[in-house]
Amino acid sequence: MPKDMRKFLRRIVVVLFFRVNWKKLFVIGTILTVFRVVFQIYSLPNPLTEWITSPPLDVASYQRLINHGNKSRELELSVVTSDNQLKMTKHLAPVVLLNSTARSNRLMRVMQRRARLLRRRRRKRQARILEKIVYPPPPVVPDHLQRFIASLTPNEALAYARSEIEKAPLVTDDPDLYAPLFRNISNFKRSYEMMELLLKVYIYKEGDRPIFHEPHLLGIYSSEGWFMRLMEENPYFVTTDPEKAHLFYLPYSSRQLQMAVYVPGSHNLRPLSEFLRDYVNMLAAKYPFWNRTHGTDHFLVACHDWGPYILKDHEELIRNTIKALCNADISEGIFKAGKDVSLPETAIRNIGKPLVNVGGKRVSQRPILAFFAGNMHGPVRPKLLKYWSDRDEDMKIYGPLPTGVSRIMSYPEHMKSSKFCLCPMGFEVNSPRIVEAIYYECVPVIIADNLALPFDEVLDWSAFSLIVSEEDIPKLKEILLSIPLRRYQVMQNNVKRVQKHFHWNAMPFRFDIFHMILHSIWSRRLNQFQESQIS
């Protein structure tokens, strides 16, 4: 160590040990410390005793604050346990919390900003799920044809459409349509083109949510909700001028009506039917459109099993209106084949991705001959179990899918691994399994004697499905094995091709299920018009 450095360190040691008065320094430090503590006590928002002893809250005064908040909504505090995040509303700012300091107040503001950010993200996520629909552009129409169409009255437009369909050009090869699926592909295509060109639908604005204008988009009754959503937001088919309309839509949800009006356990549907009766009577009194045709140019879409039965209190509603029903039972006298529309029943489990898990396996990867699992509703399913449950290894027939079985292979995987998917009726003739089977590329076997099949006026169901009568259930395996492999391969390929006509798309495409339903309604209206002209 250098000599100068040693001298410097020696001086420091001498000063610290011999020249500093440590007693005086200690006294001065004690005085400064006491002064700082006293200053801090007076600056605290609560007395020092509350900080030291942490007494319990004044329950009475706090309860008054809560009660006051319940009335004036000045204090809202909710805990979102699923996200493990604290959510505080904007009304918390004026409340001074116990043990609050400048630091804790800053922390509160940070948490409030975080809560606002979470709310914004949640709203954006919901908006993405139910974002505004972007429709494909309408077909290009020459100016002279546009002027001609604009000059037509609704009845003249219907007459023009009928004449164009009757002289439809022959379609031999269309990239969007597969001819073997259709009864008459030429007529269907021309009718669809006329719908795109001419159809205008007026939607009544009357009716409060949630029964009206609020689609139910999840579950087995979601078809009516998806149709309502896509119809009400459609910029091409919807008109705000009722004088230009070919059809009038009654925008109610049978599922929402059941949840809002029906008294559980009452077994009384009368309040629901009276509600609809009063609604139609209100429209008839307010507008001239119902009375001029007695409802023949009006339509409704209802997928709940009770859909047909809640129409009985209004004679014209049940007799004249075009009814698109999932419960399309031709034996009960409510649904009229040729006048009404069979609505496909679809089970939607994800609003943002309605087609999640759609698709299936190749024929060679389908070892199960036939599969069914479901609750024992109605007379047909118990009969199916009686003859085929645990009777044959090729026939996987269950009630509710057993837990032990589902752990090995899920319900969708069973469908994707089966050649034929059985679709027996339950309490009513309709079943979501028909569309589920199509989604999973499994040939549907429909066991419901009185069911009017969806889109039956244009689709040839024998090309991609089997229809087995209820009395032939004992011979079911014999019927299935009688189908040659080559024919089965053709049917299964047709299932893949028909699938697009049963897809709900967040952004609708031509010939998808929304447009197919609308075309069925349009086709019924054309038939009505033709019959009225003949009579």
C-alpha positions as CSV (number, residue, x, y, z in Angstrom):
1,M,0.0,0.0,0.0
2,P,1.4,3.5,-0.9
3,K,2.7,5.6,2.0
4,D,0.2,8.5,1.3
5,M,-2.8,6.1,1.5
6,R,-1.6,4.7,4.9
7,K,-1.4,8.3,6.3
8,F,-4.9,9.1,5.0
9,L,-6.5,6.0,6.7
10,R,-4.7,6.7,9.9
11,R,-6.2,10.2,10.1
12,I,-9.7,8.8,9.5
13,V,-9.3,6.3,12.4
14,V,-8.1,9.0,14.7
15,V,-11.1,11.2,13.9
16,L,-13.7,8.4,14.4
17,F,-12.3,7.1,17.6
18,F,-10.9,10.1,19.4
19,R,-12.4,13.4,18.0
20,V,-16.1,12.5,17.5
21,N,-18.5,13.0,20.5
22,W,-20.6,9.9,20.0
23,K,-22.9,10.7,23.0
24,K,-24.0,14.0,21.4
25,L,-24.5,12.4,18.0
26,F,-26.7,9.7,19.6
27,V,-28.9,12.3,21.3
28,I,-29.3,14.3,18.1
29,G,-30.3,11.1,16.2
30,T,-32.9,10.2,18.8
31,I,-34.5,13.7,18.7
32,L,-34.8,13.5,14.9
33,T,-36.3,10.0,15.0
34,V,-39.0,11.0,17.5
35,F,-39.8,14.1,15.5
36,R,-40.2,12.0,12.3
37,V,-42.5,9.5,14.1
38,V,-44.7,12.3,15.5
39,F,-45.0,13.9,12.1
40,Q,-46.0,10.6,10.5
41,I,-48.7,10.0,13.1
42,Y,-50.4,13.3,12.4
43,S,-50.2,12.7,8.6
44,L,-51.9,9.2,8.8
45,P,-55.6,9.0,7.7
46,N,-56.5,7.0,10.9
47,P,-55.4,7.2,14.6
48,L,-52.2,5.4,15.5
49,T,-54.1,3.0,17.7
50,E,-56.0,1.6,14.7
51,W,-52.7,0.9,13.0
52,I,-51.2,-0.8,16.1
53,T,-54.2,-2.8,17.4
54,S,-56.1,-3.4,14.0
55,P,-59.6,-3.3,15.7
56,P,-62.6,-4.8,13.8
57,L,-64.6,-2.6,11.4
58,D,-67.6,-0.7,12.7
59,V,-70.1,-3.2,11.3
60,A,-73.1,-1.0,11.7
61,S,-71.6,2.0,9.9
62,Y,-70.2,-0.3,7.2
63,Q,-73.5,-2.0,6.8
64,R,-75.2,1.4,6.4
65,L,-72.7,2.1,3.6
66,I,-73.5,-1.1,1.9
67,N,-77.3,-0.6,2.2
68,H,-76.9,2.9,0.9
69,G,-74.9,1.5,-2.0
70,N,-77.5,-1.0,-2.8
71,K,-80.0,1.8,-3.2
72,S,-77.9,4.5,-4.9
73,R,-75.4,2.2,-6.5
74,E,-72.5,4.3,-5.3
75,L,-70.5,1.2,-4.3
76,E,-70.2,-1.9,-6.5
77,L,-67.6,-4.5,-5.9
78,S,-67.6,-7.9,-7.5
79,V,-65.1,-10.7,-7.6
80,V,-64.6,-12.6,-10.8
81,T,-63.4,-15.9,-9.4
82,S,-63.2,-17.7,-12.7
83,D,-60.6,-15.3,-14.0
84,N,-58.9,-15.0,-10.5
85,Q,-58.9,-11.2,-11.0
86,L,-60.4,-8.5,-9.0
87,K,-63.0,-6.4,-10.8
88,M,-63.8,-2.9,-9.3
89,T,-66.2,-0.4,-10.7
90,K,-65.7,3.3,-11.2
91,H,-67.8,4.1,-8.1
92,L,-65.1,3.0,-5.6
93,A,-63.0,6.1,-5.8
94,P,-64.7,8.2,-3.0
95,V,-64.5,5.3,-0.4
96,V,-61.4,5.4,1.9
97,L,-60.4,1.9,2.8
98,L,-58.9,0.8,6.1
99,N,-55.1,1.0,6.2
100,S,-55.1,3.1,3.0
101,T,-52.0,5.0,2.3
102,A,-50.8,6.9,-0.8
103,R,-49.2,3.6,-2.0
104,S,-52.4,1.6,-1.5
105,N,-54.4,4.3,-3.3
106,R,-52.1,4.1,-6.2
107,L,-52.5,0.4,-6.2
108,M,-56.3,0.8,-6.2
109,R,-56.1,3.1,-9.2
110,V,-53.9,0.5,-11.0
111,M,-56.4,-2.2,-10.2
112,Q,-59.3,-0.1,-11.5
113,R,-57.5,0.6,-14.7
114,R,-56.8,-3.1,-15.0
115,A,-60.5,-3.9,-14.4
116,R,-61.5,-1.4,-17.1
117,L,-59.0,-3.0,-19.5
118,L,-60.5,-6.5,-18.7
119,R,-64.0,-5.2,-19.4
120,R,-62.9,-3.7,-22.7
121,R,-61.2,-7.0,-23.7
122,R,-64.3,-9.0,-22.7
123,R,-66.6,-6.7,-24.8
124,K,-64.2,-7.0,-27.7
125,R,-64.2,-10.8,-27.4
126,Q,-68.0,-10.9,-27.4
127,A,-68.1,-8.5,-30.3
128,R,-65.8,-10.8,-32.3
129,I,-68.1,-13.7,-31.6
130,L,-71.2,-11.8,-32.6
131,E,-69.5,-9.4,-35.0
132,K,-71.5,-7.7,-37.7
133,I,-72.1,-10.1,-40.6
134,V,-70.4,-9.3,-43.9
135,Y,-72.6,-10.7,-46.6
136,P,-71.3,-11.8,-50.0
137,P,-72.1,-9.3,-52.8
138,P,-75.4,-9.7,-54.6
139,P,-75.4,-11.1,-58.2
140,V,-74.5,-8.6,-60.8
141,V,-77.7,-7.4,-62.6
142,P,-77.8,-5.4,-65.8
143,D,-79.2,-1.9,-65.5
144,H,-82.2,-2.6,-67.8
145,L,-83.1,-5.7,-65.7
146,Q,-82.8,-3.7,-62.5
147,R,-85.2,-1.1,-63.9
148,F,-87.6,-3.8,-65.0
149,I,-87.6,-5.4,-61.5
150,A,-88.0,-2.1,-59.8
151,S,-91.2,-1.5,-61.8
152,L,-92.8,-4.7,-60.7
153,T,-95.4,-5.0,-57.9
154,P,-94.8,-7.9,-55.4
155,N,-97.5,-10.0,-57.2
156,E,-96.0,-9.2,-60.6
157,A,-92.6,-10.2,-59.4
158,L,-93.9,-13.5,-58.1
159,A,-95.6,-14.2,-61.5
160,Y,-92.3,-13.3,-63.3
161,A,-90.4,-15.7,-61.0
162,R,-92.8,-18.5,-61.7
163,S,-92.5,-18.1,-65.5
164,E,-88.7,-18.0,-65.3
165,I,-88.6,-21.2,-63.2
166,E,-90.9,-23.0,-65.7
167,K,-88.5,-22.3,-68.5
168,A,-85.3,-22.9,-66.5
169,P,-82.3,-23.8,-68.7
170,L,-80.8,-27.2,-68.3
171,V,-78.0,-27.4,-65.8
172,T,-75.5,-30.2,-66.4
173,D,-72.3,-29.1,-64.6
174,D,-72.4,-26.5,-61.8
175,P,-69.3,-25.9,-59.6
176,D,-71.5,-25.0,-56.5
177,L,-74.1,-27.8,-56.8
178,Y,-73.8,-31.5,-57.0
179,A,-76.6,-32.8,-59.3
180,P,-77.1,-36.3,-57.7
181,L,-78.3,-34.6,-54.5
182,F,-81.2,-32.8,-56.1
183,R,-84.5,-33.8,-57.5
184,N,-84.3,-31.3,-60.3
185,I,-81.1,-29.2,-60.1
186,S,-82.1,-27.0,-63.1
187,N,-85.4,-25.8,-61.4
188,F,-83.7,-25.4,-58.1
189,K,-80.9,-23.3,-59.4
190,R,-83.3,-21.0,-61.4
191,S,-85.6,-20.7,-58.4
192,Y,-82.6,-19.8,-56.2
193,E,-81.5,-17.2,-58.7
194,M,-84.9,-15.6,-58.7
195,M,-84.9,-15.5,-54.9
196,E,-81.6,-13.7,-55.0
197,L,-82.9,-11.3,-57.6
198,L,-86.3,-10.5,-56.4
199,L,-87.1,-11.5,-52.8
200,K,-87.8,-8.8,-50.3
201,V,-88.8,-9.5,-46.7
202,Y,-90.4,-7.0,-44.3
203,I,-89.6,-7.6,-40.6
204,Y,-92.0,-6.3,-38.0
205,K,-90.3,-4.0,-35.5
206,E,-92.9,-4.5,-32.8
207,G,-92.2,-6.8,-29.9
208,D,-89.9,-6.5,-26.8
209,R,-86.9,-8.5,-26.0
210,P,-86.1,-11.2,-25.2
211,I,-89.1,-12.9,-26.9
212,F,-88.7,-10.8,-30.1
213,H,-85.5,-9.7,-31.9
214,E,-83.2,-11.6,-29.5
215,P,-81.9,-14.8,-31.1
216,H,-81.2,-17.9,-29.0
217,L,-78.0,-19.2,-30.5
218,L,-77.0,-22.2,-28.4
219,G,-78.4,-25.7,-28.0
220,I,-80.8,-27.9,-30.0
221,Y,-83.3,-25.1,-30.6
222,S,-80.6,-22.7,-32.1
223,S,-81.8,-23.0,-35.7
224,E,-84.5,-20.4,-35.1
225,G,-82.1,-18.1,-33.5
226,W,-79.4,-18.3,-36.2
227,F,-82.0,-17.7,-38.8
228,M,-83.4,-14.7,-36.9
229,R,-79.9,-13.2,-36.5
230,L,-78.9,-13.7,-40.2
231,M,-82.3,-12.5,-41.4
232,E,-82.5,-9.3,-39.4
233,E,-79.0,-8.3,-40.3
234,N,-79.3,-9.1,-44.0
235,P,-78.9,-6.1,-46.3
236,Y,-80.1,-7.7,-49.5
237,F,-83.3,-9.6,-48.7
238,V,-84.7,-7.2,-46.0
239,T,-86.8,-4.2,-47.0
240,T,-88.0,-1.3,-44.8
241,D,-90.9,-0.6,-47.2
242,P,-93.7,-3.1,-46.6
243,E,-95.3,-2.2,-49.9
244,K,-92.4,-3.9,-51.7
245,A,-92.3,-7.0,-49.6
246,H,-93.2,-10.5,-50.9
247,L,-93.0,-11.9,-47.4
248,F,-93.5,-10.7,-43.8
249,Y,-91.5,-12.2,-41.0
250,L,-92.8,-12.6,-37.4
251,P,-89.5,-12.3,-35.5
252,Y,-90.2,-14.2,-32.3
253,S,-88.3,-17.0,-30.7
254,S,-90.3,-20.0,-29.5
255,R,-87.5,-20.9,-27.1
256,Q,-87.3,-17.4,-25.6
257,L,-91.1,-17.4,-25.3
258,Q,-91.0,-20.7,-23.4
259,M,-88.4,-19.4,-21.0
260,A,-90.2,-16.1,-20.4
261,V,-93.9,-17.1,-20.2
262,Y,-94.2,-20.8,-19.4
263,V,-94.6,-21.7,-15.7
264,P,-92.4,-24.7,-15.0
265,G,-94.4,-27.7,-14.0
266,S,-97.8,-26.2,-15.0
267,H,-98.1,-28.3,-18.2
268,N,-100.1,-25.4,-19.5
269,L,-99.2,-23.9,-22.9
270,R,-102.3,-21.7,-23.1
271,P,-100.4,-18.5,-21.9
272,L,-97.9,-19.0,-24.7
273,S,-100.6,-19.4,-27.4
274,E,-102.5,-16.5,-26.0
275,F,-99.4,-14.3,-26.1
276,L,-98.9,-15.1,-29.8
277,R,-102.6,-14.6,-30.5
278,D,-102.5,-11.1,-29.0
279,Y,-99.3,-10.2,-30.9
280,V,-100.8,-11.2,-34.2
281,N,-104.1,-9.4,-33.4
282,M,-102.1,-6.2,-32.5
283,L,-100.3,-6.4,-35.9
284,A,-103.5,-6.9,-37.7
285,A,-105.1,-3.9,-36.0
286,K,-102.1,-1.7,-36.6
287,Y,-101.2,-2.6,-40.2
288,P,-103.2,-3.6,-43.3
289,F,-100.8,-6.3,-44.4
290,W,-102.1,-9.2,-42.4
291,N,-105.8,-8.6,-43.2
292,R,-105.3,-8.2,-47.0
293,T,-104.1,-11.8,-47.3
294,H,-105.2,-13.3,-44.0
295,G,-101.6,-14.1,-43.2
296,T,-100.7,-16.2,-46.3
297,D,-97.7,-14.0,-47.1
298,H,-96.4,-14.1,-43.5
299,F,-94.0,-16.7,-42.1
300,L,-92.6,-17.7,-38.7
301,V,-89.6,-19.8,-37.7
302,A,-89.9,-22.0,-34.5
303,C,-87.6,-24.8,-33.5
304,H,-88.9,-25.6,-30.0
305,D,-90.9,-28.9,-29.7
306,W,-93.9,-26.8,-28.7
307,G,-93.7,-24.6,-31.8
308,P,-96.7,-26.0,-33.5
309,Y,-98.9,-26.2,-30.4
310,I,-98.6,-22.6,-29.3
311,L,-100.3,-21.4,-32.6
312,K,-103.7,-23.0,-31.9
313,D,-105.4,-19.9,-30.4
314,H,-105.3,-18.0,-33.7
315,E,-107.1,-19.7,-36.6
316,E,-105.5,-17.8,-39.5
317,L,-102.0,-18.1,-37.9
318,I,-102.2,-21.8,-37.8
319,R,-104.1,-22.3,-41.1
320,N,-102.6,-19.7,-43.5
321,T,-99.1,-18.7,-42.3
322,I,-96.0,-20.4,-43.7
323,K,-94.6,-22.2,-40.7
324,A,-91.0,-23.2,-40.6
325,L,-90.9,-25.8,-37.8
326,C,-88.4,-28.3,-36.5
327,N,-91.3,-30.4,-35.2
328,A,-92.6,-31.1,-38.7
329,D,-95.0,-33.9,-37.9
330,I,-97.4,-34.5,-40.8
331,S,-99.7,-36.7,-38.7
332,E,-101.0,-34.0,-36.2
333,G,-102.7,-31.7,-38.8
334,I,-100.8,-28.6,-37.8
335,F,-97.8,-28.9,-40.2
336,K,-99.0,-29.1,-43.8
337,A,-96.6,-30.7,-46.2
338,G,-96.2,-28.6,-49.3
339,K,-97.3,-25.4,-47.5
340,D,-95.1,-25.4,-44.4
341,V,-91.3,-25.8,-44.1
342,S,-89.4,-28.5,-42.2
343,L,-86.7,-26.6,-40.3
344,P,-83.4,-28.6,-39.7
345,E,-82.7,-29.0,-36.0
346,T,-79.1,-28.3,-35.3
347,A,-77.2,-28.5,-31.9
348,I,-74.8,-25.5,-31.7
349,R,-72.3,-25.7,-28.9
350,N,-70.0,-22.8,-29.8
351,I,-71.4,-19.5,-31.1
352,G,-68.0,-18.3,-32.4
353,K,-67.3,-21.6,-34.1
354,P,-70.6,-23.3,-35.0
355,L,-68.9,-25.8,-37.2
356,V,-66.3,-26.9,-34.7
357,N,-65.4,-30.7,-35.0
358,V,-67.2,-31.0,-38.3
359,G,-65.8,-33.7,-40.5
360,G,-65.3,-37.5,-40.3
361,K,-63.2,-40.5,-41.2
362,R,-62.7,-42.5,-44.3
363,V,-64.9,-45.6,-44.9
364,S,-62.0,-47.9,-44.0
365,Q,-61.8,-46.2,-40.6
366,R,-65.4,-46.8,-39.6
367,P,-65.5,-50.3,-37.9
368,I,-68.9,-49.8,-36.3
369,L,-71.9,-50.7,-38.4
370,A,-74.5,-48.6,-36.6
371,F,-74.5,-46.3,-33.5
372,F,-77.0,-44.6,-31.3
373,A,-76.8,-43.1,-27.8
374,G,-79.5,-40.9,-26.2
375,N,-82.2,-40.6,-23.6
376,M,-85.2,-42.9,-23.8
377,H,-87.8,-40.4,-25.0
378,G,-90.9,-41.5,-26.8
379,P,-92.0,-45.0,-28.1
380,V,-89.3,-45.7,-30.7
381,R,-86.0,-45.5,-28.7
382,P,-87.0,-48.1,-26.1
383,K,-87.9,-50.4,-28.9
384,L,-84.5,-49.9,-30.5
385,L,-82.8,-50.8,-27.2
386,K,-85.0,-53.8,-26.7
387,Y,-83.9,-55.4,-29.9
388,W,-80.3,-54.2,-30.3
389,S,-78.7,-53.1,-27.0
390,D,-75.9,-55.6,-26.0
391,R,-77.1,-58.0,-28.7
392,D,-74.5,-57.5,-31.5
393,E,-70.9,-56.2,-31.5
394,D,-71.5,-54.4,-34.8
395,M,-74.5,-52.5,-33.4
396,K,-73.5,-50.0,-30.7
397,I,-76.9,-49.1,-29.3
398,Y,-77.1,-47.4,-25.9
399,G,-79.3,-45.3,-23.8
400,P,-77.3,-42.3,-22.4
401,L,-73.7,-43.1,-23.4
402,P,-72.1,-44.9,-20.4
403,T,-69.3,-43.1,-18.6
404,G,-66.9,-46.0,-19.1
405,V,-67.6,-46.1,-22.8
406,S,-67.3,-42.3,-23.3
407,R,-63.9,-42.3,-21.6
408,I,-62.7,-44.7,-24.3
409,M,-64.5,-43.0,-27.2
410,S,-66.6,-39.8,-27.1
411,Y,-70.0,-39.4,-28.6
412,P,-68.6,-37.5,-31.7
413,E,-65.9,-40.1,-32.1
414,H,-68.5,-42.8,-32.1
415,M,-70.3,-41.0,-35.0
416,K,-67.1,-40.5,-36.9
417,S,-66.2,-44.2,-36.5
418,S,-69.7,-45.5,-37.6
419,K,-70.9,-46.3,-41.1
420,F,-74.6,-45.6,-40.1
421,C,-75.8,-43.2,-37.4
422,L,-79.3,-44.0,-36.2
423,C,-81.7,-41.1,-35.8
424,P,-84.9,-42.3,-34.1
425,M,-87.6,-39.9,-33.0
426,G,-88.0,-39.0,-29.4
427,F,-91.2,-37.5,-27.9
428,E,-91.5,-35.6,-31.2
429,V,-90.5,-36.6,-34.7
430,N,-87.5,-34.2,-35.1
431,S,-84.0,-34.9,-33.9
432,P,-80.7,-33.0,-34.1
433,R,-78.9,-36.3,-34.8
434,I,-79.8,-36.1,-38.5
435,V,-77.7,-33.0,-39.0
436,E,-75.1,-34.3,-36.5
437,A,-74.7,-37.4,-38.6
438,I,-74.2,-35.2,-41.7
439,Y,-71.7,-33.1,-39.9
440,Y,-69.7,-36.2,-39.0
441,E,-70.0,-37.7,-42.5
442,C,-72.0,-40.7,-41.2
443,V,-74.9,-41.9,-43.3
444,P,-78.1,-41.0,-41.3
445,V,-80.7,-43.7,-40.7
446,I,-84.0,-41.9,-40.0
447,I,-86.5,-43.7,-37.9
448,A,-89.5,-41.4,-37.7
449,D,-92.5,-42.3,-39.8
450,N,-94.3,-38.9,-39.8
451,L,-91.3,-36.6,-40.2
452,A,-91.3,-34.2,-43.2
453,L,-87.6,-34.0,-44.1
454,P,-85.9,-30.6,-44.5
455,F,-85.5,-29.3,-48.0
456,D,-87.4,-32.3,-49.3
457,E,-88.8,-30.3,-52.2
458,V,-85.3,-29.9,-53.7
459,L,-83.0,-32.6,-52.1
460,D,-83.2,-36.3,-52.9
461,W,-82.7,-37.8,-49.4
462,S,-82.4,-41.3,-50.7
463,A,-79.0,-40.3,-52.2
464,F,-77.4,-39.7,-48.8
465,S,-79.6,-41.3,-46.1
466,L,-81.7,-44.3,-45.3
467,I,-85.4,-44.1,-44.1
468,V,-86.4,-47.1,-42.0
469,S,-90.0,-47.5,-40.8
470,E,-90.5,-48.0,-37.1
471,E,-92.0,-51.5,-37.6
472,D,-88.7,-52.6,-39.3
473,I,-86.5,-52.0,-36.2
474,P,-86.2,-55.8,-35.6
475,K,-84.7,-56.2,-39.1
476,L,-82.4,-53.2,-38.8
477,K,-79.1,-55.0,-39.2
478,E,-80.4,-57.0,-42.1
479,I,-81.4,-53.8,-43.9
480,L,-78.1,-52.2,-43.3
481,L,-76.1,-55.2,-44.4
482,S,-78.1,-55.5,-47.6
483,I,-76.6,-52.3,-48.9
484,P,-73.6,-53.1,-51.2
485,L,-70.3,-51.5,-50.3
486,R,-70.1,-49.5,-53.6
487,R,-73.6,-48.0,-52.9
488,Y,-72.6,-47.2,-49.4
489,Q,-69.4,-45.4,-50.6
490,V,-71.5,-43.4,-53.0
491,M,-74.0,-42.5,-50.2
492,Q,-71.2,-41.5,-47.8
493,N,-69.6,-39.4,-50.5
494,N,-72.9,-37.7,-51.0
495,V,-73.1,-37.0,-47.3
496,K,-69.9,-35.1,-47.6
497,R,-71.2,-33.1,-50.5
498,V,-74.6,-32.3,-49.0
499,Q,-72.9,-31.1,-45.8
500,K,-72.5,-27.5,-47.1
501,H,-76.2,-27.1,-47.3
502,F,-76.6,-27.7,-43.6
503,H,-73.8,-25.4,-42.4
504,W,-74.5,-22.4,-40.2
505,N,-71.8,-19.8,-41.2
506,A,-71.0,-16.7,-39.2
507,M,-70.6,-15.1,-42.7
508,P,-73.4,-16.7,-44.8
509,F,-72.5,-18.4,-48.1
510,R,-74.6,-19.2,-51.1
511,F,-76.6,-22.4,-50.7
512,D,-75.8,-22.8,-47.0
513,I,-78.5,-23.7,-44.4
514,F,-79.7,-20.1,-44.0
515,H,-80.2,-19.6,-47.7
516,M,-81.7,-23.1,-48.0
517,I,-84.3,-22.4,-45.3
518,L,-85.1,-19.0,-46.9
519,H,-85.4,-20.7,-50.3
520,S,-87.9,-23.2,-48.9
521,I,-90.0,-20.3,-47.6
522,W,-89.7,-18.5,-50.9
523,S,-90.7,-21.7,-52.7
524,R,-93.8,-22.1,-50.5
525,R,-94.8,-18.5,-51.3
526,L,-94.5,-19.1,-55.0
527,N,-96.7,-22.2,-54.7
528,Q,-99.3,-20.2,-52.7
529,F,-99.3,-17.5,-55.4
530,Q,-99.7,-20.0,-58.2
531,E,-102.6,-21.7,-56.4
532,S,-104.3,-18.4,-55.8
533,Q,-104.0,-17.5,-59.5
534,I,-105.5,-20.9,-60.5
535,S,-108.4,-20.5,-58.1
